[in-house]
Amino acid sequence: MRALLSVFDKSGLEAFAAGLVALGVELIASGGTSGALAAAGIPHLKVEDVTGAPEMLSGRVKTLHPAIHGGILADLDKPSHRDDLAAQHIEPIGIVACNLYPFRAEPSVEMIDIGGPTMVRAAAKNHAHVAVVVDPSDYGSVLDELRREGEVTPATRRSLARAAFAHVAAYDAAIVTWFDENAPGPGELPPTIHVALERAQGLRYGENPHQNGARYRVIGGRPGWWDSAVQHGGRELSYLNLFDADAAWRLVHEVAGLGGAEAAAVIVKHANPCGVAVGAEVATAYSLAFAADPQSAFGGIVALSGPVDDMLAAAIVANPVVDVLVAPGYSPGAISLFAERRKNMRALEATPPGPLGMGFRQVDGGALVQEPDRLLASRESWRVVTKLAPTPEQWRDLELAWLVCARTSSNAIVLASGGQVVGVGCGQQSRVDAAGLAARKADGRAAGGAGASDAFFPFRDGLDAIADAGVGAIVQPGGSLRDDEIVVAADERGIAMVLTGERHFRH
């Protein structure tokens, strides 16, 4: 049997090659792979020894030759293929070990591999007769099977072929993405989207226990915070744990620093914030966030902008159960207390989240795709349209309410006072209902504070419902045919109103 070795990643190469030679396999190697084998004293043929043609075009052409691809692609069950090999003095190749140039790490035209994908695809197509290995971690199992069975079995060859096609597909997807990211002219969504994902984490279940669920990551992409997160205790995570924890962790990083605050806390329940606050320290922010809606906080997700010390851990344990806690770090005493008093709680130690990419939502026959929702209109671009202007304290609460509103399911109304979100109305078909729900949650605590609406008020009834909660300022996008009437209503109620010119629906 012959084996062709042509690898950029040379991890485990010497042991694999030596193992093949010990089994009587004749090796063929190209370029740098040949050099590595020669340095290790492992006997082999160079590709040019087989093809009779030297490498050319600065290495762009090495293995693209009938003597190589005939040996890989021959269907040995067909006599005509065997006759062709004999006529051309070509020997079959039974194993191909190949991995590709590191395009994702060094994106450039010269890192676009040609010969590698061609060999991999050829070997994978002919998996009935060829074992193709693209992952060095598979070398050991292939050698073990050769020693045990005398061949790479059909089931293994099929499994390896699937991995090979996935390897090439992910490689091509990375190249297409590179072209899209470096396209000249104004930004727009690309004509095609190619995403390659690999399963990174098994989950307890999906949204419900009867649904399977897993976390996938982009192959070769930027590592997400989930990839480095450390779980201190607790049960295995579920789909909704990840979904809600990601939302909470992102929001707490957006909120931290608003109005000069040094710390922030966010509590999320069913994908929506039920408690958000800023403060001079994490413990203060957490206390305010929990006090916003203690009932909804039960079984929720808590995200904190700073580490958890022993005293904060004791406060968390004293409150109702938390499903997931996310923070940048924990004291040893905190970890011990959680292990003793909150055995099922998942305490995640995490790095800051990275930027979101395009969003996908499945529909019949395809997907809806959009850019992530970013708050582009800064406070400097907001317009005060009423006779009254917000006070400095109200400006801080307006910013907080607006940010939280943008991360809350529509229709959304958020009320804030003193750096604390005190009322959230979300996911309502009517903006008036959302306002009424937020006011009921606030229960008088919004007096003199601020309110935010994720979209304009079509009628003044929504504004009146917020005004009835006692707020002194409101922020909203504007853009209604009745904007003038809404401004007049705000003046009548003695409320400052600010327009952002930017809507933030979230479905």
C-alpha angles and dihedrals in degrees: 000000000000126000125197115211119192112151137156093192102060096186108142092358098128095050092045094048093045090049091052092049090051088056091053097257117150112226130218118189137182134215115314092009090060090050092052092050092047091051089052092048094242113151116237146140121253117234090246089055087062100038099036087223125104125231111272144182093042091305096311088120117045113117100022095111136111091240088064103033094039088057092049100042102041113122099218091197089069116078090206090060091050089049091052091051091049093048091052095039091239122152121213119254113218102180130039119186110187138148125178139248112281095254095159092055095043109022112194139118091264090056091059101107117216108167094043098056089042092056093043094050092045093051093044091050090053094044089135085077107013132063111212118197119193099160119066089211087071095058094089097050092047091053091046091052092047090053094045102038102021089237143042100267123238092248091053093045090053092049091048091049091054090051089049095053089046089051093054093042091054090047092052091046090056091052093049090049090051090054090049093048091051097042113133123235132035117342118260136152111281122251090243133020124211117191124174116193133183126201107256105169137017116224133209089247142314125269087312131027093252092058124083115228139183140167116243128192133201109267109247092356131129109298112250124222089257091065092062099032115124117213114213106200130313134098128305113288123254131213093262092046089060094041094051096038091053090051092048094046092050093047095049089055091050093048097045110100097021111145092003093296116152099209141032140191130197130189117194127191122182093350095307131094115250095173130027129161144156127214147157090270137018095251091056093047091049093049091052094044092051093046090056093075114352093173094057092041090069107110091001135135118261122200121186128191094216138041123285115243128189095272094049090047089055090052091050092049091049090059127069120292119295118206097201131011119193122191139144092250148346136219116240088246091055092052091049093049093050091049089053102039106021105035095160097045115106109223107195122197106205146176120229116286121253127229119291121245128210117323122234129199121179121238131169108298096001145348144289111237130195141159116260115273108256126182097240100165106080124205089258090065096048116109127221104217101174134078090251122062123209119264118240089259091050091050089059092049092045090056091048094047092046094051094047090045090056090055095048128090115263138287085046135175121176127189122198136179132175094359091308128109102227103175136026125185112184145161094024126146090218125053089212090056090049090051092048092049092050091049092050090050091049091052094193097320094108093070110136091000133105139274131203132199120196091216137020124287109252089195135014093250091085092051091047090052090055092043089053087061088064102248119159098205138029132199122199138151098249121207100126121135084236098051091121091053091048091052091050089050091052091051090049090053092046093242129142113232128199126191120208099185089222127099123209111194115171122192 
